[in-house]
């Protein structure tokens, strides 16, 4: 019901509010701090489960590795456990702990909307919050609740609320604990609502970006009269609903599927960083992560994926059920011209027998191929030699579905134009007869403003304007160019 409600609201044009988000954040922090303080007092004084302080925590910590009841066969007391058993418990605990982490994978979506230096602080603040509250609340839960209560299936979806009412039966303290439980429930409801709204806004932006980059069908970009993408919004609603139905609403399974996706994205971040270090080492950047840090992070997230898969082999099945069809659609978008050409070849073979019927289809496919190939590309050159220009053309031929390329040279004085540049472009035009290569000279200074003007003049999106890797003395940040790509 909550998913459908927010789907309707987002379709009507509702968006995120910084003031509301700040209010929810303050309430959430206040709730967690209150829970930590009250639970901490409970642990120290132990008013509900015994007369000795720390009695519940000590009892839980004495339980053998493997379960909540020491009499179960196969459980090993900690004092008798070998390092292999302890290490295994730590590794699986690490994997389980990753179920409670989120936010890092989507924070990169807002880099271009933030002031310089803010993104680093965002990551730091999230890291501090996760590093403090997650282990602290887990430890306090062991001090407030018996382990059999923590591991009970009926408490898996409301453990913080159960933790918040642990002392509600103790006389006058019941008012405090009862109020805390209510606060936790209200906070959880607001945070969940904010997360659902953010997911709709975030996935709409993501799918729009992928559709603009021609990774997803252009039909998804259709807007309604309110300027929102209803097809994306309700498509996401149906996707979420189907996942909940397939998993039977099991929060643990949903968390496992999310963890695989989350860790997969984080692994791609680390992999992307490695590739940038190898192929784009000259790019100017504000923060540089060491090789050791990147490799350690990559190994950690891959280990987290493996541990969660081992813990419950059903997780990958649910994940692949949605991942593979999505990748199939994206993969088709990259080879759609070839598929259309295959269809064209088949139709041309049949035209001899059913010429009248197939002529209309043939013309439609040709028009579609011409439409795709007519989309132009611009490559800015500083006067590169013919080998670099050839590398750019090889990239275009291998990765882009276009037959029109403009090679643009921006100059301040005509005397600065390399003498052989015109001849080199004409030579490439002969080498690649299937591509219409045009040489354009623009007087001015290469800047975001010039790129924006040329994008409008030639009707070429900025994400289909290419440049070579700039050096460290380049006066602009790449983000200022609004999507211009570095290809060599």
N, C-alpha and C positions, 0 to 999 in steps of 0.2 A: 504493500500500500504506500509506504514511504517513497519507494522508487518511482511509482506511477505519479504520486503527487508532485514530486520535484521535476519529473519529466514534463508534466503539464506546465508547471511554473516557469521552467527554463525555456520551453517553447514560446511562452507568452512574453519572454524578454527579460525575466528576472536575472540578475547577475550578482556576483560576489560584492560585498560591501566591506571596505577596510575597517569601518567603525564596528560593524557587527562581528567581524573576524577577531578584532582586538578584544571585544567584550567576551566572546567565547573563550579566547585564549586566557584572559585574566581569570575568568571563572574556573577554567580547567586547572590552571596552576594553583588557584586558591583551594580547590577541592583536593588536589593531590597533596598539597602541603598540609591541609587539615587532616587528611587521612593518615599521613606519615606521623604527624605529631600525636594524634590520639592513639594510633596503633603503637607508637613508640612508648607512650605512657602505659598502655596496657601491658606491653612486653615486660617493662621494668617492674611494674607493681604486681602484675599477674592477678588481677582481681577476680577473674572468672573461672580459672581451671585449677587453682591450687594456692597454697599459702606461701610458696617460695617464689621469689622473683626469677624470671627467665625459665620457669618450669616447663612451659609448653615448647619453647625453643629447644631446650635441652633434650626433652623427650623426642622431638622430631629428628634432631641431629643424631640421636643414638639408634634410630631405626636403621636396619641393615640396608646396604645398597641393593636396589632392585624392587622395593615395594614399601607399602605402608604397614605391613604386619610381619614382625620378626619370625613368626612361626611358620611362614610359608616356605616350602622346600625350595632350595636353590638360591635363597638370598644369603649374601655374605656379610657378616658384621664388618664394619669399617676397620676395626683393629686387626681383623684376619684377612682383609682383602689385599691382593697383590696389586702392583702398579698397573698391570694390564686392565684389571677390573676398574680401578679408580680412573684411569685414563679414558676408558670406554664411557664411563658415566659422565665425565667432563665433556667429552666430544659430543655425546648425544644431548647433553644439557645445553651446549653451545648451539647445536642445531635447533633445539626447541626454543631457545631464547630468541632466535631470529624471527619467530612468528610474531613477536611483539614490537617489531621495528618497522617503521614506514616513514615516508616523507622525502627521503633522500632521492628516490628514483624520479620524483616529479618536480623537485626543486629546480632542476636545470631548465624547465620550461619558462621560468621567469627571469632568466639571466639578463635578457635584453631589456626588460622592463625596470631593472634595478639600477641605481647609481653605481659608479665604479667602486669596488671594494665591499659592496653590501653583500654580494653572494657568498664571499668567504665567511663573513660574520654569520650569515644564515646557516651555513653548514656547521659552523662552530657551535652556535646556539642549539641546534638540533642534537648535535653530538653530546653536548653537556647535559641536555635534558634526558636523553636516552641513557647516558652513562650513570646519571644520578638516580633517577626515579625507577627505572626498570629493576636493577639489582636490589635497591633499597626496599621497594615494595615487596619483591619476592622474599627477601629476608624477613621482613616484618610479618608477612603472611605465615611464615613458618613459626613465628613467635606468638601469633594470635590464634591460629586455627590448627587443630590436629591434622596430621597429614592425610588421614582417611577422609576428612571433610574437604580438603583441598583437591584431592584426586577424584572425588565423587563426580560422576557424569552429570548429575543434575545441577552441579555448581559450576560447570565449565563455562557457561555463558554469563554468569553473574557473580564471579568470584569476588570482585571488589565490593559489591553490595553485601555479600555474605560476610566479608571481612569487616565491613563498616558496622554491621549489627552484632558483632561477636559478643559485645558486652551489654547488649540492650536489656538482658534479663536481670542485670545486677542493680536493682533498686533505683536510686536517684540517677545513676549513670545512664539509665535507659533513655532518658530524654535526650542526652547528648548523642548517644549512639544512634537512636532513632532518627534524629535530625541529620546526622552524618549520612545515614543510609539514603534518606530522601535527597540530600545534596548530591550524592554520587549518582543516583538514578537520573536526576534532572540534568546533571553535567553530561552523563553518558548520552542522554537523548539529544542534547544540543550539539555535542561533538559529532555524533552520528549524522545528524541532519546537515551540519556544516560539511562533513566529509562527502555526503551524497551530492550536495550542491556542487562542491569543488570537483567531484569526479565528472559530473555532467559538463561543467564548464571546461575542465581540462581535456576530456576526451573529444569534445567538439573542436577545440583548438588543434589537437593532435591530428584528428582525421582530416580537418580542413587543410592543414599543412601538408599532409601526405597526398591529399587529392591535388593540391596545387603543384606538388612535385611529381605528379602523374604516377604515383605509386598506388593509388586507389581510384576507382571510377569517378569521373567528373560529375556524374549525376548526384553525388553526395553534396556537392556545393550549392545545390538549388536552395534558395532562401524563400521563406514565406513573407507575407506582407509586413510582419513585424521585424524582419531582418534576421531571423534565426534559422538554423539548419534543422528543420523538423525531422528529416530523414536520418540524420546522424543521431539526434536525441532519442527518438523512439527505437532506432536500431540498437542503441546501447541499452535501452530499457529492456528490450526483448532478449538481448545477450545476457544481461544480469539475471533476468527472470529464469532463463533456461538453465543457467549455472546453478541457481538455487534449487531448481526442480530436479536436475540431474543428481546433485549431491544430497538431495533430501533435506536441505537446509542445515546440514551438519557443519557447525562453525569450525570444528577442527579440520575437516576436509577442505572447507573453503580457505581456511588459513594456510593449509599446506599448499594448495594450488597457488594462492597469492605469493607465498614465500618463494616458490620456484620461479615465478614470473619476476618478482622483485629482485632476487639474487641474480637471475639471468640478465636483467637490465644493468645491475651493478657490475657484473662481470664484463658486459659490453663497454661500460664506462672505462674500466681498467684496460681492456683490450684497445679501445680507441686511444687512450693516453699513450700506450706503448707504440701504436702505429704512428702517432704524431711525433713521438720522440725519434722514430726511425726515418720517416719520410718528410716531416715538416719541422725539423729541428731549428730552423732559422726563424720560425714564427715568433713574433713578440708576444709575451704572455706575462701577466702580473704575478702568477704563482707557478712555481715549478716543483712538481713532486719528484722525489728521488726514485731511481730504479728500484731500490730496496722496498720503498713504501708501496709502489705500484704492484710489484710482484707479490708482496705479502698480502695486499688487499685481494688480488686476484685469486691467490691460493686459498685464502680464507673463505671467500664467497663460493668458490667451487666446492670446497669441503662442506660448506653449509648445504649446498644442493645435494651432494652425495649422501650426507647424513639424513636429510629429510626424506630422500627417496628410499633409503634403507629402512628408516623408521616406519614408513607406510608406503609400500610399493603401489598403492592405488593412486597416490598423488600424480605421478607422471601420466597415468592414463587419462585422468580428467583434464590435465593441462594440455596434452597433445590433442585431445578431442576438439579443442578450440584453436590451438596454435597452428596445427597443420592446415585446416581450411583457410585461415587467415593468410598464411604464407603462400598457399596456392593462388589466392586472388592476387596478392602482391606480385608473385612470380609471373602470373599471366600478364599483368600490366607491363612488365619489362619485355615480354616476347610477343606482345599482341600484334605487332606488325608482321612478324613471321607467321603467326597463326592466321592472320588475315590473308597473307600471301599464299599460304597453303590452301586456304579456302578458295582463293582466287584460282589457283592451279586446278583444283578439283572441279570448280564450276566451269572453267574453260574447257576441260575435258568433256564435260557433259553437254556443252553448248551445241555440239554437232547434232545431238539428238533432240534436245529440248531448247533450242536456241531462243525461241520467243519468250520462254519462261525465265531463263537464266540471265538474259541480257540486263534486266533491271537489277538483279542481285550483283552482277559483275560491276556495273556502273557505280552502285552504292559502295561496294568494297573499295573500288579505285578512288572514289571521292574521299572515303575515310582515310585511306593511306596517304593521299595527297594532302589532306587536312593535317595529319600528324607530321608529315615530312615538311610542310610549309612553315611550321613553327620555327622561327629563327633563333640563332645563338650568336652571342657577341663574345669575342676573345680580345682582351686588351693586351697589347704588346708594347714593351718599352723599347723595341728595336732589336728583339732577340734574333739570333742567327737562325738560319733555316732549319737547323736540327731541333731547336726548341719549338719552333712553329710546327714542325712535323710531329713532334710529340703531342702537341695540343690537338692536331687533326686526328692522330691515332686514337686519342682519348674520346674525341667526339664520335668518330666512326664506331668505336667499340661500345660506347655507353649511352649515346643519345640517338633518338629517332628523328633526325632532321636532315634536310638536304640543303639548308641555307646557313652559311656562316659568314659573319662580318668580322674581319680582323681590323680592329680600331687602334690607331696610334695617336696618342695625345701629345701635342708639342707646344712649346712656347714660341719658338723661333723656327722658321722653315729650314734654317741652316743646320738645326739639330737633327733633322730627319735623316736616318741612315740611308746612304745612297742605294744600297742593294735591297732595301726593304720591299719596295714596289716590285722589283724583279723576282724576289723570293716568293712573294704572294702569288704572282702570276705563274711561277713554276709549280707551286702547290696546287693551283687550280687545274693545271694540266695533269698532275700526278693523281689527283682525285677527281676524275671527270663526273662521278656520281654526285658530287657535292658542289653547289654553287658558292664559290669563295669570292668575297668582295672585300677590297681594301678601302678603308675609310680613314681619312686624316681629319682630326679635330684639333683646332687651336684652343688652348686653354691649359688648365692645371688639373691633373687627375685628383678628384675629390669626391666625397659622397654626393655633393650637389650636382657635379657633372654626370655621375652615374645615374642619378635620379632623372636628370633632363634627357639623357640618351635613352633611358628605359621608356619614357613617355614618347619620345620622338620616333623611335624604331618599333615601339609596341612590343618590347621584349621584357618579360618579367626579370627582376633582378637575380633570382635564383637560377636564371639561364644566361647570366653574364659571368664569364670566367676570367681569372687572372693567374699569373704565376706567383709562386710563394714570395711575399715581400720580405725584405731584410729587417733587421732590428731598428734601423734608422727610419723606417717607414713612419710618416707623421700621423697616421690615422690608425684607429682600432678597427679590425675587420667587422665588428658588430655594427659600426656606423654605416656600412654599405648596404645593410638590410637584406643580406642573403647572398651576396656575390660569392661564388665558389672559387676555391684555390685548387687547380688541377695539376700543376706541374711545379 
